[in-house]
Amino acid sequence: MLKPLHEFSVGETGIVKTVSGEGIIRRRIFDMGVTPGAEITLHKKAPLGDPIEVTVRGYKLSLRKTEASCVTMEVKG
């Protein structure tokens, strides 16, 4: 099942399928290691859902909801 990263629940894991977005946002996401094939686990969400904390490639990363909405994931499990 495919869904955007910002819709994941805490503890859910998935594999990055695609990264959309405009030039600078897309480039920033790629520079942080969020690329197709990477495994991401959602660890925390702020009270209003922005930002979120994920683990990607062995390190913790905070993403804004707008950035996370550009990442399409395949739910693992």
GROMACS elastic network, one bead per residue, 0.5 to 0.9 nm:
[ bonds ]
;  ai    aj funct       b0    kb
    1    73     6  0.82386   500
    1    74     6  0.56119   500
    1    75     6  0.57459   500
    1    76     6  0.84977   500
    2    17     6  0.83383   500
    2    72     6  0.66412   500
    2    73     6  0.54753   500
    2    75     6  0.63318   500
    3     6     6  0.84649   500
    3     7     6  0.68378   500
    3     8     6  0.77500   500
    3    71     6  0.84922   500
    3    72     6  0.56441   500
    3    73     6  0.54402   500
    3    74     6  0.65980   500
    3    75     6  0.74533   500
    4     7     6  0.56778   500
    4     8     6  0.72773   500
    4    68     6  0.69864   500
    4    69     6  0.54347   500
    4    70     6  0.69821   500
    4    71     6  0.55900   500
    4    73     6  0.57194   500
    4    74     6  0.86080   500
    5     8     6  0.54566   500
    5    14     6  0.85194   500
    5    16     6  0.86851   500
    5    40     6  0.88295   500
    5    42     6  0.83505   500
    5    65     6  0.86511   500
    5    67     6  0.89252   500
    5    68     6  0.51866   500
    5    69     6  0.59640   500
    5    70     6  0.77864   500
    5    71     6  0.56695   500
    5    72     6  0.61855   500
    5    73     6  0.60849   500
    6     9     6  0.84567   500
    6    49     6  0.81472   500
    6    50     6  0.89182   500
    6    52     6  0.78011   500
    6    64     6  0.87442   500
    6    65     6  0.59340   500
    6    66     6  0.81700   500
    6    67     6  0.84241   500
    6    68     6  0.50320   500
    6    69     6  0.53656   500
    6    70     6  0.86698   500
    6    71     6  0.81584   500
    7    68     6  0.86591   500
    7    69     6  0.80081   500
    8    11     6  0.83342   500
    8    12     6  0.61670   500
    8    13     6  0.81002   500
    8    14     6  0.88655   500
    8    41     6  0.89381   500
    8    42     6  0.69496   500
    8    75     6  0.86228   500
    9    12     6  0.55201   500
    9    13     6  0.88540   500
    9    42     6  0.69587   500
    9    43     6  0.85995   500
    9    44     6  0.87964   500
    9    45     6  0.86011   500
   10    13     6  0.88232   500
   10    41     6  0.81256   500
   10    42     6  0.52983   500
   10    43     6  0.53653   500
   10    44     6  0.59347   500
   10    45     6  0.71700   500
   11    41     6  0.63642   500
   11    42     6  0.54281   500
   11    43     6  0.56371   500
   11    44     6  0.81361   500
   12    40     6  0.84745   500
   12    41     6  0.57749   500
   12    42     6  0.57526   500
   12    43     6  0.80321   500
   12    75     6  0.76117   500
   12    76     6  0.78490   500
   12    77     6  0.86203   500
   13    39     6  0.71159   500
   13    40     6  0.56417   500
   13    42     6  0.65140   500
   13    73     6  0.89509   500
   13    74     6  0.86406   500
   13    75     6  0.62516   500
   13    76     6  0.56311   500
   13    77     6  0.76085   500
   14    38     6  0.84050   500
   14    39     6  0.57109   500
   14    40     6  0.55204   500
   14    41     6  0.65795   500
   14    42     6  0.88599   500
   14    73     6  0.57738   500
   14    74     6  0.52736   500
   14    77     6  0.80242   500
   15    36     6  0.74702   500
   15    37     6  0.57350   500
   15    38     6  0.56222   500
   15    40     6  0.62373   500
   15    41     6  0.89439   500
   15    72     6  0.85847   500
   15    73     6  0.54079   500
   15    74     6  0.51996   500
   15    75     6  0.66715   500
   15    76     6  0.68298   500
   16    19     6  0.76741   500
   16    34     6  0.73396   500
   16    35     6  0.64665   500
   16    37     6  0.52218   500
   16    38     6  0.54731   500
   16    39     6  0.64584   500
   16    40     6  0.73601   500
   16    71     6  0.68117   500
   16    72     6  0.60884   500
   16    74     6  0.64516   500
   17    35     6  0.80690   500
   17    36     6  0.50136   500
   17    37     6  0.63866   500
   17    38     6  0.84300   500
   17    71     6  0.76610   500
   17    72     6  0.56398   500
   17    73     6  0.53477   500
   17    74     6  0.64421   500
   18    35     6  0.76293   500
   18    36     6  0.57449   500
   18    37     6  0.87710   500
   18    70     6  0.81767   500
   18    71     6  0.60649   500
   18    72     6  0.52129   500
   18    73     6  0.72122   500
   19    26     6  0.68436   500
   19    29     6  0.80225   500
   19    30     6  0.82412   500
   19    34     6  0.81362   500
   19    35     6  0.71478   500
   19    36     6  0.72629   500
   19    70     6  0.56110   500
   19    72     6  0.62736   500
   20    25     6  0.87588   500
   20    26     6  0.63712   500
   20    69     6  0.86797   500
   20    71     6  0.65315   500
   20    72     6  0.80328   500
   21    24     6  0.82520   500
   21    25     6  0.61380   500
   21    26     6  0.52453   500
   21    27     6  0.89052   500
   21    67     6  0.82130   500
   21    69     6  0.89261   500
   21    70     6  0.57134   500
   21    71     6  0.86861   500
   22    25     6  0.56714   500
   22    26     6  0.58194   500
   22    27     6  0.83943   500
   23    26     6  0.53237   500
   23    27     6  0.60390   500
   23    28     6  0.86026   500
   24    27     6  0.51002   500
   24    28     6  0.60933   500
   24    29     6  0.86440   500
   25    28     6  0.51434   500
   25    29     6  0.62621   500
   25    30     6  0.87180   500
   25    67     6  0.70553   500
   25    70     6  0.87515   500
   26    29     6  0.51867   500
   26    30     6  0.62944   500
   26    31     6  0.86543   500
   26    67     6  0.82386   500
   26    70     6  0.78937   500
   27    30     6  0.51231   500
   27    31     6  0.60988   500
   27    32     6  0.87457   500
   28    31     6  0.50031   500
   28    32     6  0.63846   500
   29    32     6  0.52801   500
   29    33     6  0.68849   500
   29    34     6  0.56987   500
   29    35     6  0.77447   500
   29    63     6  0.88591   500
   29    67     6  0.72179   500
   29    68     6  0.88510   500
   29    70     6  0.88334   500
   29    71     6  0.86782   500
   30    33     6  0.52972   500
   30    34     6  0.51606   500
   30    35     6  0.56009   500
   31    34     6  0.73437   500
   31    35     6  0.86320   500
   32    35     6  0.85028   500
   32    56     6  0.87624   500
   32    61     6  0.80463   500
   33    38     6  0.77845   500
   33    56     6  0.70651   500
   33    57     6  0.70888   500
   34    37     6  0.85914   500
   34    38     6  0.63638   500
   34    39     6  0.85789   500
   34    40     6  0.82490   500
   34    56     6  0.70236   500
   34    57     6  0.84526   500
   34    71     6  0.81797   500
   35    38     6  0.57402   500
   35    71     6  0.88822   500
   36    39     6  0.87794   500
   36    73     6  0.89272   500
   38    56     6  0.69223   500
   38    57     6  0.69729   500
   39    55     6  0.82295   500
   39    56     6  0.61574   500
   39    57     6  0.71117   500
   39    76     6  0.89525   500
   40    54     6  0.64382   500
   40    55     6  0.55912   500
   40    57     6  0.77553   500
   40    73     6  0.86644   500
   41    53     6  0.86803   500
   41    54     6  0.54381   500
   41    55     6  0.52952   500
   41    56     6  0.70133   500
   42    45     6  0.80449   500
   42    52     6  0.74127   500
   42    53     6  0.61681   500
   42    55     6  0.66552   500
   43    52     6  0.76861   500
   43    53     6  0.55432   500
   43    54     6  0.53680   500
   43    55     6  0.72362   500
   43    60     6  0.88308   500
   44    51     6  0.86333   500
   44    52     6  0.57119   500
   44    53     6  0.50009   500
   44    54     6  0.71094   500
   45    48     6  0.77410   500
   45    49     6  0.52691   500
   45    50     6  0.66651   500
   45    51     6  0.63563   500
   45    53     6  0.63857   500
   46    50     6  0.54067   500
   46    51     6  0.57324   500
   46    52     6  0.62351   500
   46    53     6  0.84954   500
   47    50     6  0.74388   500
   47    51     6  0.89198   500
   48    51     6  0.82047   500
   49    52     6  0.66238   500
   49    64     6  0.88124   500
   49    65     6  0.71152   500
   50    63     6  0.78814   500
   50    64     6  0.57024   500
   50    65     6  0.53441   500
   50    66     6  0.87089   500
   51    62     6  0.63148   500
   51    63     6  0.55112   500
   51    65     6  0.59120   500
   51    68     6  0.89691   500
   52    61     6  0.82531   500
   52    62     6  0.55239   500
   52    63     6  0.54294   500
   52    64     6  0.64834   500
   52    65     6  0.70777   500
   52    68     6  0.81952   500
   53    60     6  0.67088   500
   53    61     6  0.56015   500
   53    63     6  0.64784   500
   54    59     6  0.82543   500
   54    60     6  0.56083   500
   54    61     6  0.53152   500
   54    62     6  0.63407   500
   54    63     6  0.77279   500
   55    58     6  0.62333   500
   55    59     6  0.53733   500
   55    61     6  0.60562   500
   55    62     6  0.87887   500
   56    59     6  0.56297   500
   56    60     6  0.64924   500
   56    61     6  0.71192   500
   57    60     6  0.85349   500
   63    66     6  0.81209   500
   63    67     6  0.61392   500
   63    68     6  0.61825   500
   64    67     6  0.52366   500
   64    68     6  0.62155   500
   64    69     6  0.86248   500
   65    68     6  0.50077   500
   65    69     6  0.60528   500
   65    70     6  0.88698   500
   66    69     6  0.52156   500
   66    70     6  0.68682   500
   67    70     6  0.54564   500
   67    71     6  0.72478   500
   68    71     6  0.54410   500
   68    72     6  0.84221   500
   69    72     6  0.74518   500
   73    76     6  0.89044   500
